[in-house]
């Protein structure tokens, strides 16, 4: 298991919670591509995800501007559209300012 390594706060977290449909074709490949693409975006700090029928992905960003730029990335827009038409029955996105963070233990096993 690996948790994102983030700088000291403040920074932003985008929490994407979704309910999957029964359609799986192309989902894993697109999720992997979005991870690779997000890592290339200026301001990206890391992410953590748990995916089953209900999925939660938390990505971390330096600024609201970095989040806006990711939201308007052309490939990301296409993935969003396919998510709405095929992969999800519902989702919600929450954007939060991380003001405090602390950890315990070795998460990078």
C-alpha positions as CSV (number, residue, x, y, z in Angstrom):
1,X,0.0,0.0,0.0
2,X,1.3,3.5,-0.8
3,X,-0.2,6.8,0.4
4,X,0.6,10.1,-1.3
5,X,3.5,12.0,0.1
6,X,2.2,15.6,0.4
7,X,4.0,18.8,1.5
8,X,3.1,20.6,4.7
9,X,-0.4,22.2,4.5
10,X,-2.0,24.2,3.2
11,X,-2.9,22.4,-0.1
12,X,-6.1,21.1,-1.7
13,X,-7.7,17.7,-1.8
14,X,-10.2,16.7,-4.5
15,X,-12.4,13.8,-3.3
16,X,-14.2,12.0,-6.0
17,X,-16.7,9.4,-4.8
18,X,-18.5,7.3,-7.3
19,X,-20.9,4.4,-7.7
20,X,-20.0,2.1,-10.6
21,X,-22.3,0.8,-13.2
22,X,-22.0,-2.8,-14.5
23,X,-20.0,-1.6,-17.6
24,X,-16.3,-2.4,-17.1
25,X,-15.0,-2.1,-20.7
26,X,-12.2,0.4,-20.8
27,X,-12.5,1.5,-17.2
28,X,-9.2,0.2,-15.8
29,X,-7.2,1.4,-18.8
30,X,-8.7,4.9,-18.5
31,X,-8.2,5.0,-14.8
32,X,-4.6,4.1,-15.3
33,X,-4.2,6.8,-18.0
34,X,-5.8,9.5,-15.9
35,X,-3.4,8.6,-13.1
36,X,-0.4,9.0,-15.5
37,X,-1.8,12.2,-17.0
38,X,-2.6,13.8,-13.6
39,X,1.0,13.1,-12.5
40,X,2.1,15.3,-15.4
41,X,-0.1,18.2,-14.4
42,X,1.6,21.2,-12.8
43,X,0.5,21.4,-9.2
44,X,-0.3,17.7,-8.8
45,X,0.9,16.4,-5.4
46,X,-0.3,12.8,-5.3
47,X,-3.4,10.6,-4.9
48,X,-4.9,7.7,-3.1
49,X,-7.8,5.5,-4.4
50,X,-10.0,2.6,-3.3
51,X,-12.2,1.2,-6.1
52,X,-14.9,-1.4,-5.9
53,X,-18.6,-0.9,-6.5
54,X,-18.2,2.4,-4.6
55,X,-14.9,4.1,-5.3
56,X,-13.1,6.9,-3.6
57,X,-10.2,8.7,-5.1
58,X,-8.5,11.6,-3.3
59,X,-6.0,13.7,-5.3
60,X,-3.9,16.4,-3.9
61,X,-3.1,19.8,-5.5
62,X,-1.0,22.9,-4.8
63,X,-3.8,25.3,-5.8
64,X,-7.3,25.8,-7.0
65,X,-5.8,26.9,-10.3
66,X,-4.1,23.6,-10.7
67,X,-7.4,21.8,-10.0
68,X,-9.2,23.9,-12.6
69,X,-6.5,23.1,-15.2
70,X,-6.9,19.4,-14.5
71,X,-10.6,19.6,-14.8
72,X,-10.3,21.2,-18.3
73,X,-7.6,18.8,-19.6
74,X,-8.9,17.4,-22.9
75,X,-8.3,13.7,-22.1
76,X,-9.8,14.2,-18.7
77,X,-12.9,15.8,-20.2
78,X,-13.3,12.7,-22.4
79,X,-12.9,10.4,-19.4
80,X,-15.5,12.4,-17.5
81,X,-18.0,12.1,-20.4
82,X,-17.4,8.4,-20.7
83,X,-17.8,8.1,-16.9
84,X,-21.2,9.7,-17.0
85,X,-22.4,7.7,-20.0
86,X,-20.9,4.3,-19.1
87,X,-19.0,3.7,-15.9
88,X,-20.9,5.5,-13.1
89,X,-24.5,5.6,-12.0
90,X,-23.7,8.5,-9.6
91,X,-20.7,10.5,-8.4
92,X,-19.8,13.5,-6.3
93,X,-16.7,15.7,-6.2
94,X,-15.7,17.7,-3.2
95,X,-12.8,20.2,-3.1
96,X,-11.3,20.8,0.3
97,X,-8.5,22.9,1.7
98,X,-6.2,20.8,3.8
99,X,-5.2,22.9,6.8
100,X,-3.7,20.2,9.0
101,X,-2.3,16.7,8.3
102,X,-0.5,14.2,10.5
103,X,0.4,10.5,10.1
104,X,1.5,7.5,12.0
105,X,3.1,4.3,10.8
106,X,4.8,3.1,7.6
107,X,2.2,3.3,4.8
108,X,4.8,2.6,2.0
109,X,5.0,-1.2,2.5
